[in-house]
C-alpha cells in the first residue's frame, strides 16, 4: 500500500540494498510519506532502518552499500543515484542518531552550518528567527560553545540546525535516544509543532509508544522487509504489533 495520497512527497518502491555486493540488507521495501504527514519507521536493531535511511540520504556509498533494485522518488523526481549533497539540496535534512553537533563551535555557528545550501541571506535570517521561536533558549545561548549544552539541548540544537535548510522532508533518527522521560515528552511536542508549521517528518524511533502517538502512519521493518504498516493509532493498539515487533518498548509511554 504505497499510494496513500494523490501527491506523496516521498515514495520508495521495491527497494533492495546490498553491502559489499553480497549481503542483502533490504528486500523489496516500499513506503510512502505524504506531504504534511508524520510517518514513523520502527523496528528492532538490525531490522534495516539504518540502511533505509542511508538509501534515502545518499549515504550508502560511504558504507560500501548500493541500491541493486527499486527506486526512491522525492517530489516526483528519482534521487536513487543522487549524491548526498544533491539530496540535501533537493530538500531533505536529517538529524542523525547521536545528534552530532559541532561541539567546538558556538550555537549560532552550528545553525549557520545548517544553512550552507541557502544563498538568500534573508531566508537564512528568517529561518534562524523561526528556530529561535521554536527553541528560545538557543537565542539566549547563541554565543555559547555547543558542547556545553545538555544532551536534550544538543538534540534540540541538532533539530534546529536541520531546520535551517528549509527542508521539505525532515528525517529524525532516534531523537529521544538516551534522554530523560521529561525531555522525551518535550521532543515529542517539538516534532508535533514542527509538523504543524509545515514540515513533513519521517521519524525513526525505538520509543514506539511516543512515535506512534503522534504519527499519521507507521511502518515496521523486520529482517529488511516491511512486516506491518498502518495508521499510527491502529499500530499502537494492535496486540500483534506489541507482541511480535515492538515488545516492551511499546509498553513505556512518556506521556
ABEGO torsion letter per residue (X at the ends): XABABABBABBBBGBBBBBGGABBABBGBBBBBBBGBBBBBBEBBGAGAAAAAAAAAGAAAAAGBBBABEBBBBGGBBAAABBAAAAAAAGBBBBBBGGGBBAABBAAAAAAAAAAABABAAAAAAAAAAAAAABAAAAAAAABBAAABBAAAAAAAAAAAAAAAGBABBBBBGAABGBBAAAAAAAAAAAAAAAAAGBBBBBBBABAAAAAAABABBBBBBGGBBABBEBAAAAAABAAAAAAAAEAAAABBAX
